[in-house]
Amino acid sequence: MDARFIILLIMSALLLGWVIFCGIQFFRHSKELIVDADFIGHVKCEKCGTLYDVNAAQFTESHMSKSVSTSKTQFKNGAFINRPQYRYFAKKFYCPCCGKKRYAQVLNINEINSQMLKPTLRAGVRWLIFMFVGGVLILAVSSIPMFFANRAAQQKADELRQERYEEFKERYF
C-alpha cells in the first residue's frame, strides 16, 4: 500500500474518533448540567394520580419518556427559533404511592426546558469549538508526514520519468 493512503486512513480514523469523543463528552457534560441544576419537576403519576415533586438528579435516572409536542418557528432577535412546546411529557420516576417506577406526567416541562436551554447551548458550543480545534490540530499534524510522503512519491515519479526518457532516447536516437 502507498504511504499516503495509510496516512489518510490513520488521519480519518483519528478525526472520526475525535468527533465521537467530543459527542460523548457533550452528552456527559449535559447530563452533569442537569444533575447540578436546581429545578424541581412537578409530576403526576399516570397510574394512581399522585402529585409529587422530583429533583433535577432524578430526571437523569431513566431514559424512558413519551411526549406530544408542537414546534412553531418564531422570528426573534434576527434569528428563526424552532423550539418545541410540549402538550404532554411523561417520564418514568419512582412513585412514592405505588412503590414502583411508573410513568409520571411532568407538568412544568416547558419551564424546565426554557431554564436549561442556555446552559445546554453553552455546553454544545464549547464542545463544538473543542471538536473544531482538535480537528484542525489533527489535520495539521497529519499534514507533516503527508508532505514528506507526497514529496517522496513525486521524486519517485520524476526518477521513473527520467528513466523512461533515457530508455526512449537510447532506443530511437
CNS distance restraints for C-alpha pairs under 8 A (distance, minus, plus):
assign (resid   1 and name CA) (resid   5 and name CA) 7.00 0.50 0.50
assign (resid   1 and name CA) (resid   6 and name CA) 7.29 0.50 0.50
assign (resid   2 and name CA) (resid   6 and name CA) 6.62 0.50 0.50
assign (resid   3 and name CA) (resid   7 and name CA) 6.21 0.50 0.50
assign (resid   3 and name CA) (resid 149 and name CA) 6.36 0.50 0.50
assign (resid   4 and name CA) (resid   8 and name CA) 6.14 0.50 0.50
assign (resid   4 and name CA) (resid 146 and name CA) 6.17 0.50 0.50
assign (resid   4 and name CA) (resid 149 and name CA) 5.95 0.50 0.50
assign (resid   4 and name CA) (resid 150 and name CA) 7.06 0.50 0.50
assign (resid   5 and name CA) (resid   9 and name CA) 6.09 0.50 0.50
assign (resid   6 and name CA) (resid  10 and name CA) 6.17 0.50 0.50
assign (resid   7 and name CA) (resid  11 and name CA) 6.03 0.50 0.50
assign (resid   7 and name CA) (resid 142 and name CA) 7.17 0.50 0.50
assign (resid   7 and name CA) (resid 145 and name CA) 7.48 0.50 0.50
assign (resid   7 and name CA) (resid 146 and name CA) 6.64 0.50 0.50
assign (resid   8 and name CA) (resid  12 and name CA) 5.99 0.50 0.50
assign (resid   9 and name CA) (resid  13 and name CA) 6.19 0.50 0.50
assign (resid  10 and name CA) (resid  14 and name CA) 6.14 0.50 0.50
assign (resid  11 and name CA) (resid  15 and name CA) 6.11 0.50 0.50
assign (resid  11 and name CA) (resid 138 and name CA) 7.11 0.50 0.50
assign (resid  11 and name CA) (resid 139 and name CA) 7.19 0.50 0.50
assign (resid  11 and name CA) (resid 142 and name CA) 6.32 0.50 0.50
assign (resid  12 and name CA) (resid  16 and name CA) 6.07 0.50 0.50
assign (resid  13 and name CA) (resid  17 and name CA) 5.99 0.50 0.50
assign (resid  14 and name CA) (resid  18 and name CA) 6.02 0.50 0.50
assign (resid  14 and name CA) (resid 138 and name CA) 7.34 0.50 0.50
assign (resid  15 and name CA) (resid  19 and name CA) 6.21 0.50 0.50
assign (resid  15 and name CA) (resid 135 and name CA) 6.15 0.50 0.50
assign (resid  15 and name CA) (resid 138 and name CA) 6.94 0.50 0.50
assign (resid  16 and name CA) (resid  20 and name CA) 6.22 0.50 0.50
assign (resid  17 and name CA) (resid  21 and name CA) 6.00 0.50 0.50
assign (resid  18 and name CA) (resid  22 and name CA) 6.12 0.50 0.50
assign (resid  18 and name CA) (resid 131 and name CA) 7.00 0.50 0.50
assign (resid  18 and name CA) (resid 134 and name CA) 7.30 0.50 0.50
assign (resid  18 and name CA) (resid 135 and name CA) 7.29 0.50 0.50
assign (resid  19 and name CA) (resid  23 and name CA) 6.17 0.50 0.50
assign (resid  19 and name CA) (resid 131 and name CA) 6.25 0.50 0.50
assign (resid  20 and name CA) (resid  24 and name CA) 6.20 0.50 0.50
assign (resid  21 and name CA) (resid  25 and name CA) 6.14 0.50 0.50
assign (resid  22 and name CA) (resid  26 and name CA) 6.09 0.50 0.50
assign (resid  22 and name CA) (resid 127 and name CA) 6.20 0.50 0.50
assign (resid  22 and name CA) (resid 128 and name CA) 7.70 0.50 0.50
assign (resid  22 and name CA) (resid 130 and name CA) 7.41 0.50 0.50
assign (resid  22 and name CA) (resid 131 and name CA) 6.03 0.50 0.50
assign (resid  23 and name CA) (resid  27 and name CA) 6.44 0.50 0.50
assign (resid  23 and name CA) (resid 127 and name CA) 7.68 0.50 0.50
assign (resid  24 and name CA) (resid  28 and name CA) 6.20 0.50 0.50
assign (resid  25 and name CA) (resid  29 and name CA) 5.93 0.50 0.50
assign (resid  25 and name CA) (resid 127 and name CA) 7.68 0.50 0.50
assign (resid  26 and name CA) (resid  30 and name CA) 6.05 0.50 0.50
assign (resid  26 and name CA) (resid 123 and name CA) 6.85 0.50 0.50
assign (resid  26 and name CA) (resid 124 and name CA) 6.38 0.50 0.50
assign (resid  26 and name CA) (resid 127 and name CA) 6.09 0.50 0.50
assign (resid  27 and name CA) (resid  31 and name CA) 6.19 0.50 0.50
assign (resid  28 and name CA) (resid  32 and name CA) 6.31 0.50 0.50
assign (resid  29 and name CA) (resid  33 and name CA) 6.20 0.50 0.50
assign (resid  29 and name CA) (resid 123 and name CA) 7.19 0.50 0.50
assign (resid  30 and name CA) (resid  34 and name CA) 6.34 0.50 0.50
assign (resid  30 and name CA) (resid 120 and name CA) 6.17 0.50 0.50
assign (resid  30 and name CA) (resid 123 and name CA) 7.01 0.50 0.50
assign (resid  31 and name CA) (resid  35 and name CA) 6.23 0.50 0.50
assign (resid  31 and name CA) (resid  60 and name CA) 6.82 0.50 0.50
assign (resid  32 and name CA) (resid  36 and name CA) 6.04 0.50 0.50
assign (resid  33 and name CA) (resid  37 and name CA) 6.02 0.50 0.50
assign (resid  33 and name CA) (resid 119 and name CA) 7.41 0.50 0.50
assign (resid  33 and name CA) (resid 120 and name CA) 7.48 0.50 0.50
assign (resid  34 and name CA) (resid  56 and name CA) 5.97 0.50 0.50
assign (resid  34 and name CA) (resid  57 and name CA) 6.77 0.50 0.50
assign (resid  34 and name CA) (resid  59 and name CA) 7.70 0.50 0.50
assign (resid  34 and name CA) (resid  60 and name CA) 7.42 0.50 0.50
assign (resid  34 and name CA) (resid 116 and name CA) 7.64 0.50 0.50
assign (resid  35 and name CA) (resid  56 and name CA) 5.32 0.50 0.50
assign (resid  35 and name CA) (resid  57 and name CA) 4.29 0.50 0.50
assign (resid  35 and name CA) (resid  58 and name CA) 7.85 0.50 0.50
assign (resid  35 and name CA) (resid  59 and name CA) 7.80 0.50 0.50
assign (resid  35 and name CA) (resid  60 and name CA) 7.10 0.50 0.50
assign (resid  36 and name CA) (resid  56 and name CA) 7.21 0.50 0.50
assign (resid  36 and name CA) (resid  57 and name CA) 7.31 0.50 0.50
assign (resid  37 and name CA) (resid  56 and name CA) 6.03 0.50 0.50
assign (resid  38 and name CA) (resid  55 and name CA) 7.52 0.50 0.50
assign (resid  38 and name CA) (resid  56 and name CA) 6.45 0.50 0.50
assign (resid  39 and name CA) (resid  55 and name CA) 6.48 0.50 0.50
assign (resid  39 and name CA) (resid  56 and name CA) 5.81 0.50 0.50
assign (resid  39 and name CA) (resid 112 and name CA) 7.04 0.50 0.50
assign (resid  40 and name CA) (resid  53 and name CA) 6.40 0.50 0.50
assign (resid  40 and name CA) (resid  54 and name CA) 5.80 0.50 0.50
assign (resid  40 and name CA) (resid  55 and name CA) 4.86 0.50 0.50
assign (resid  40 and name CA) (resid  56 and name CA) 6.29 0.50 0.50
assign (resid  41 and name CA) (resid  53 and name CA) 5.52 0.50 0.50
assign (resid  41 and name CA) (resid  54 and name CA) 5.11 0.50 0.50
assign (resid  41 and name CA) (resid  55 and name CA) 6.19 0.50 0.50
assign (resid  41 and name CA) (resid  56 and name CA) 7.31 0.50 0.50
assign (resid  41 and name CA) (resid 106 and name CA) 6.50 0.50 0.50
assign (resid  41 and name CA) (resid 107 and name CA) 7.39 0.50 0.50
assign (resid  41 and name CA) (resid 108 and name CA) 6.38 0.50 0.50
assign (resid  41 and name CA) (resid 109 and name CA) 7.46 0.50 0.50
assign (resid  41 and name CA) (resid 112 and name CA) 7.63 0.50 0.50
assign (resid  42 and name CA) (resid  51 and name CA) 7.25 0.50 0.50
assign (resid  42 and name CA) (resid  52 and name CA) 6.11 0.50 0.50
assign (resid  42 and name CA) (resid  53 and name CA) 4.69 0.50 0.50
assign (resid  42 and name CA) (resid  54 and name CA) 6.59 0.50 0.50
assign (resid  42 and name CA) (resid 106 and name CA) 5.88 0.50 0.50
assign (resid  42 and name CA) (resid 107 and name CA) 5.53 0.50 0.50
assign (resid  42 and name CA) (resid 108 and name CA) 6.13 0.50 0.50
assign (resid  43 and name CA) (resid  51 and name CA) 5.79 0.50 0.50
assign (resid  43 and name CA) (resid  52 and name CA) 5.62 0.50 0.50
assign (resid  43 and name CA) (resid  53 and name CA) 5.95 0.50 0.50
assign (resid  43 and name CA) (resid  54 and name CA) 7.25 0.50 0.50
assign (resid  43 and name CA) (resid 104 and name CA) 5.75 0.50 0.50
assign (resid  43 and name CA) (resid 105 and name CA) 5.28 0.50 0.50
assign (resid  43 and name CA) (resid 106 and name CA) 4.44 0.50 0.50
assign (resid  43 and name CA) (resid 107 and name CA) 5.58 0.50 0.50
assign (resid  43 and name CA) (resid 108 and name CA) 7.93 0.50 0.50
assign (resid  44 and name CA) (resid  49 and name CA) 5.72 0.50 0.50
assign (resid  44 and name CA) (resid  50 and name CA) 5.50 0.50 0.50
assign (resid  44 and name CA) (resid  51 and name CA) 4.47 0.50 0.50
assign (resid  44 and name CA) (resid  52 and name CA) 6.47 0.50 0.50
assign (resid  44 and name CA) (resid 104 and name CA) 5.09 0.50 0.50
assign (resid  44 and name CA) (resid 105 and name CA) 5.15 0.50 0.50
assign (resid  44 and name CA) (resid 106 and name CA) 6.72 0.50 0.50
assign (resid  44 and name CA) (resid 107 and name CA) 7.30 0.50 0.50
assign (resid  45 and name CA) (resid  49 and name CA) 4.79 0.50 0.50
assign (resid  45 and name CA) (resid  50 and name CA) 5.27 0.50 0.50
assign (resid  45 and name CA) (resid  51 and name CA) 6.58 0.50 0.50
assign (resid  45 and name CA) (resid  95 and name CA) 6.71 0.50 0.50
assign (resid  45 and name CA) (resid 102 and name CA) 6.84 0.50 0.50
assign (resid  45 and name CA) (resid 103 and name CA) 6.26 0.50 0.50
assign (resid  45 and name CA) (resid 104 and name CA) 4.13 0.50 0.50
assign (resid  45 and name CA) (resid 105 and name CA) 6.41 0.50 0.50
assign (resid  46 and name CA) (resid 102 and name CA) 7.29 0.50 0.50
assign (resid  46 and name CA) (resid 103 and name CA) 5.88 0.50 0.50
assign (resid  46 and name CA) (resid 104 and name CA) 5.28 0.50 0.50
assign (resid  46 and name CA) (resid 105 and name CA) 6.70 0.50 0.50
assign (resid  47 and name CA) (resid 102 and name CA) 7.16 0.50 0.50
assign (resid  47 and name CA) (resid 103 and name CA) 7.62 0.50 0.50
assign (resid  48 and name CA) (resid  97 and name CA) 7.57 0.50 0.50
assign (resid  48 and name CA) (resid  98 and name CA) 7.09 0.50 0.50
assign (resid  50 and name CA) (resid  95 and name CA) 7.89 0.50 0.50
assign (resid  50 and name CA) (resid  97 and name CA) 6.89 0.50 0.50
assign (resid  54 and name CA) (resid  58 and name CA) 6.26 0.50 0.50
assign (resid  54 and name CA) (resid  59 and name CA) 7.68 0.50 0.50
assign (resid  55 and name CA) (resid  59 and name CA) 7.15 0.50 0.50
assign (resid  56 and name CA) (resid  60 and name CA) 7.51 0.50 0.50
assign (resid  57 and name CA) (resid  61 and name CA) 7.11 0.50 0.50
assign (resid  58 and name CA) (resid  62 and name CA) 7.76 0.50 0.50
assign (resid  58 and name CA) (resid  93 and name CA) 7.37 0.50 0.50
assign (resid  59 and name CA) (resid  93 and name CA) 7.96 0.50 0.50
assign (resid  62 and name CA) (resid  91 and name CA) 7.41 0.50 0.50
assign (resid  62 and name CA) (resid  92 and name CA) 6.16 0.50 0.50
assign (resid  62 and name CA) (resid  93 and name CA) 7.29 0.50 0.50
assign (resid  63 and name CA) (resid  91 and name CA) 7.69 0.50 0.50
assign (resid  63 and name CA) (resid  92 and name CA) 7.84 0.50 0.50
assign (resid  64 and name CA) (resid  91 and name CA) 5.87 0.50 0.50
assign (resid  64 and name CA) (resid  92 and name CA) 6.00 0.50 0.50
assign (resid  65 and name CA) (resid  89 and name CA) 7.26 0.50 0.50
assign (resid  65 and name CA) (resid  90 and name CA) 5.53 0.50 0.50
assign (resid  65 and name CA) (resid  91 and name CA) 4.22 0.50 0.50
assign (resid  65 and name CA) (resid  92 and name CA) 6.58 0.50 0.50
assign (resid  65 and name CA) (resid 103 and name CA) 7.80 0.50 0.50
assign (resid  66 and name CA) (resid  89 and name CA) 5.87 0.50 0.50
assign (resid  66 and name CA) (resid  90 and name CA) 5.33 0.50 0.50
assign (resid  66 and name CA) (resid  91 and name CA) 6.50 0.50 0.50
assign (resid  67 and name CA) (resid  86 and name CA) 7.11 0.50 0.50
assign (resid  67 and name CA) (resid  87 and name CA) 7.75 0.50 0.50
assign (resid  67 and name CA) (resid  88 and name CA) 5.27 0.50 0.50
assign (resid  67 and name CA) (resid  89 and name CA) 4.21 0.50 0.50
assign (resid  67 and name CA) (resid  90 and name CA) 6.19 0.50 0.50
assign (resid  68 and name CA) (resid  86 and name CA) 5.92 0.50 0.50
assign (resid  68 and name CA) (resid  87 and name CA) 5.72 0.50 0.50
assign (resid  68 and name CA) (resid  88 and name CA) 5.02 0.50 0.50
assign (resid  68 and name CA) (resid  89 and name CA) 6.45 0.50 0.50
assign (resid  69 and name CA) (resid  84 and name CA) 5.95 0.50 0.50
assign (resid  69 and name CA) (resid  85 and name CA) 5.41 0.50 0.50
assign (resid  69 and name CA) (resid  86 and name CA) 4.15 0.50 0.50
assign (resid  69 and name CA) (resid  87 and name CA) 5.53 0.50 0.50
assign (resid  69 and name CA) (resid  88 and name CA) 6.81 0.50 0.50
assign (resid  70 and name CA) (resid  84 and name CA) 5.49 0.50 0.50
assign (resid  70 and name CA) (resid  85 and name CA) 5.35 0.50 0.50
assign (resid  70 and name CA) (resid  86 and name CA) 6.47 0.50 0.50
assign (resid  70 and name CA) (resid  87 and name CA) 7.58 0.50 0.50
assign (resid  71 and name CA) (resid  82 and name CA) 6.14 0.50 0.50
assign (resid  71 and name CA) (resid  83 and name CA) 5.69 0.50 0.50
assign (resid  71 and name CA) (resid  84 and name CA) 4.26 0.50 0.50
assign (resid  71 and name CA) (resid  85 and name CA) 6.02 0.50 0.50
assign (resid  72 and name CA) (resid  82 and name CA) 5.82 0.50 0.50
assign (resid  72 and name CA) (resid  83 and name CA) 6.64 0.50 0.50
assign (resid  72 and name CA) (resid  84 and name CA) 6.96 0.50 0.50
assign (resid  72 and name CA) (resid  85 and name CA) 7.94 0.50 0.50
assign (resid  73 and name CA) (resid  80 and name CA) 6.31 0.50 0.50
assign (resid  73 and name CA) (resid  81 and name CA) 5.44 0.50 0.50
assign (resid  73 and name CA) (resid  82 and name CA) 4.42 0.50 0.50
assign (resid  73 and name CA) (resid  83 and name CA) 7.07 0.50 0.50
assign (resid  74 and name CA) (resid  80 and name CA) 5.58 0.50 0.50
assign (resid  74 and name CA) (resid  81 and name CA) 5.18 0.50 0.50
assign (resid  74 and name CA) (resid  82 and name CA) 6.48 0.50 0.50
assign (resid  75 and name CA) (resid  79 and name CA) 5.59 0.50 0.50
assign (resid  75 and name CA) (resid  80 and name CA) 4.57 0.50 0.50
assign (resid  75 and name CA) (resid  81 and name CA) 6.17 0.50 0.50
assign (resid  76 and name CA) (resid  80 and name CA) 6.31 0.50 0.50
assign (resid  76 and name CA) (resid  81 and name CA) 6.77 0.50 0.50
assign (resid  85 and name CA) (resid 110 and name CA) 6.45 0.50 0.50
assign (resid  86 and name CA) (resid 109 and name CA) 7.13 0.50 0.50
assign (resid  86 and name CA) (resid 110 and name CA) 6.40 0.50 0.50
assign (resid  88 and name CA) (resid 105 and name CA) 7.08 0.50 0.50
assign (resid  88 and name CA) (resid 106 and name CA) 7.71 0.50 0.50
assign (resid  89 and name CA) (resid 105 and name CA) 5.66 0.50 0.50
assign (resid  89 and name CA) (resid 106 and name CA) 5.70 0.50 0.50
assign (resid  89 and name CA) (resid 107 and name CA) 7.71 0.50 0.50
assign (resid  89 and name CA) (resid 109 and name CA) 6.98 0.50 0.50
assign (resid  90 and name CA) (resid 103 and name CA) 5.90 0.50 0.50
assign (resid  90 and name CA) (resid 104 and name CA) 5.18 0.50 0.50
assign (resid  90 and name CA) (resid 105 and name CA) 4.03 0.50 0.50
assign (resid  90 and name CA) (resid 106 and name CA) 5.59 0.50 0.50
assign (resid  91 and name CA) (resid 102 and name CA) 7.94 0.50 0.50
assign (resid  91 and name CA) (resid 103 and name CA) 5.19 0.50 0.50
assign (resid  91 and name CA) (resid 104 and name CA) 5.58 0.50 0.50
assign (resid  91 and name CA) (resid 105 and name CA) 6.56 0.50 0.50
assign (resid  91 and name CA) (resid 106 and name CA) 7.24 0.50 0.50
assign (resid  92 and name CA) (resid 101 and name CA) 5.88 0.50 0.50
assign (resid  92 and name CA) (resid 102 and name CA) 5.09 0.50 0.50
assign (resid  92 and name CA) (resid 103 and name CA) 4.23 0.50 0.50
assign (resid  92 and name CA) (resid 104 and name CA) 6.01 0.50 0.50
assign (resid  93 and name CA) (resid 101 and name CA) 5.13 0.50 0.50
assign (resid  93 and name CA) (resid 102 and name CA) 5.70 0.50 0.50
assign (resid  93 and name CA) (resid 103 and name CA) 6.30 0.50 0.50
assign (resid  93 and name CA) (resid 104 and name CA) 6.40 0.50 0.50
assign (resid  94 and name CA) (resid  99 and name CA) 6.79 0.50 0.50
assign (resid  94 and name CA) (resid 100 and name CA) 5.47 0.50 0.50
assign (resid  94 and name CA) (resid 101 and name CA) 4.14 0.50 0.50
assign (resid  94 and name CA) (resid 102 and name CA) 6.27 0.50 0.50
assign (resid  95 and name CA) (resid  99 and name CA) 5.58 0.50 0.50
assign (resid  95 and name CA) (resid 100 and name CA) 5.77 0.50 0.50
assign (resid  95 and name CA) (resid 101 and name CA) 5.98 0.50 0.50
assign (resid  95 and name CA) (resid 102 and name CA) 6.37 0.50 0.50
assign (resid  96 and name CA) (resid 100 and name CA) 7.64 0.50 0.50
assign (resid 108 and name CA) (resid 112 and name CA) 6.46 0.50 0.50
assign (resid 109 and name CA) (resid 113 and name CA) 6.09 0.50 0.50
assign (resid 110 and name CA) (resid 114 and name CA) 6.25 0.50 0.50
assign (resid 111 and name CA) (resid 115 and name CA) 6.15 0.50 0.50
assign (resid 112 and name CA) (resid 116 and name CA) 6.13 0.50 0.50
assign (resid 113 and name CA) (resid 117 and name CA) 5.95 0.50 0.50
assign (resid 114 and name CA) (resid 118 and name CA) 7.80 0.50 0.50
assign (resid 116 and name CA) (resid 120 and name CA) 6.15 0.50 0.50
assign (resid 117 and name CA) (resid 121 and name CA) 6.08 0.50 0.50
assign (resid 118 and name CA) (resid 122 and name CA) 6.12 0.50 0.50
assign (resid 119 and name CA) (resid 123 and name CA) 6.22 0.50 0.50
assign (resid 120 and name CA) (resid 124 and name CA) 6.14 0.50 0.50
assign (resid 121 and name CA) (resid 125 and name CA) 6.13 0.50 0.50
assign (resid 122 and name CA) (resid 126 and name CA) 6.14 0.50 0.50
assign (resid 123 and name CA) (resid 127 and name CA) 6.25 0.50 0.50
assign (resid 124 and name CA) (resid 128 and name CA) 6.12 0.50 0.50
assign (resid 125 and name CA) (resid 129 and name CA) 6.17 0.50 0.50
assign (resid 126 and name CA) (resid 130 and name CA) 6.34 0.50 0.50
assign (resid 127 and name CA) (resid 131 and name CA) 5.98 0.50 0.50
assign (resid 128 and name CA) (resid 132 and name CA) 6.12 0.50 0.50
assign (resid 129 and name CA) (resid 133 and name CA) 6.08 0.50 0.50
assign (resid 130 and name CA) (resid 134 and name CA) 5.93 0.50 0.50
assign (resid 131 and name CA) (resid 135 and name CA) 5.99 0.50 0.50
assign (resid 132 and name CA) (resid 136 and name CA) 6.18 0.50 0.50
assign (resid 133 and name CA) (resid 137 and name CA) 6.20 0.50 0.50
assign (resid 134 and name CA) (resid 138 and name CA) 6.11 0.50 0.50
assign (resid 135 and name CA) (resid 139 and name CA) 6.14 0.50 0.50
assign (resid 136 and name CA) (resid 140 and name CA) 6.04 0.50 0.50
assign (resid 137 and name CA) (resid 141 and name CA) 6.03 0.50 0.50
assign (resid 138 and name CA) (resid 142 and name CA) 6.02 0.50 0.50
assign (resid 139 and name CA) (resid 143 and name CA) 5.97 0.50 0.50
assign (resid 140 and name CA) (resid 144 and name CA) 6.99 0.50 0.50
assign (resid 141 and name CA) (resid 145 and name CA) 7.84 0.50 0.50
assign (resid 142 and name CA) (resid 146 and name CA) 6.32 0.50 0.50
assign (resid 143 and name CA) (resid 147 and name CA) 5.93 0.50 0.50
assign (resid 144 and name CA) (resid 148 and name CA) 6.69 0.50 0.50
assign (resid 145 and name CA) (resid 149 and name CA) 6.08 0.50 0.50
assign (resid 146 and name CA) (resid 150 and name CA) 6.02 0.50 0.50
assign (resid 147 and name CA) (resid 151 and name CA) 6.13 0.50 0.50
assign (resid 148 and name CA) (resid 152 and name CA) 6.11 0.50 0.50
assign (resid 149 and name CA) (resid 153 and name CA) 6.14 0.50 0.50
assign (resid 150 and name CA) (resid 154 and name CA) 6.06 0.50 0.50
assign (resid 151 and name CA) (resid 155 and name CA) 6.17 0.50 0.50
assign (resid 152 and name CA) (resid 156 and name CA) 6.15 0.50 0.50
assign (resid 153 and name CA) (resid 157 and name CA) 6.13 0.50 0.50
assign (resid 154 and name CA) (resid 158 and name CA) 6.11 0.50 0.50
assign (resid 155 and name CA) (resid 159 and name CA) 6.13 0.50 0.50
assign (resid 156 and name CA) (resid 160 and name CA) 6.20 0.50 0.50
assign (resid 157 and name CA) (resid 161 and name CA) 6.06 0.50 0.50
assign (resid 158 and name CA) (resid 162 and name CA) 6.08 0.50 0.50
assign (resid 159 and name CA) (resid 163 and name CA) 6.15 0.50 0.50
assign (resid 160 and name CA) (resid 164 and name CA) 6.14 0.50 0.50
assign (resid 161 and name CA) (resid 165 and name CA) 6.11 0.50 0.50
assign (resid 162 and name CA) (resid 166 and name CA) 6.15 0.50 0.50
assign (resid 163 and name CA) (resid 167 and name CA) 6.15 0.50 0.50
assign (resid 164 and name CA) (resid 168 and name CA) 6.01 0.50 0.50
assign (resid 165 and name CA) (resid 169 and name CA) 5.99 0.50 0.50
assign (resid 166 and name CA) (resid 170 and name CA) 6.12 0.50 0.50
assign (resid 167 and name CA) (resid 171 and name CA) 6.18 0.50 0.50
assign (resid 168 and name CA) (resid 172 and name CA) 6.17 0.50 0.50
assign (resid 169 and name CA) (resid 173 and name CA) 5.47 0.50 0.50
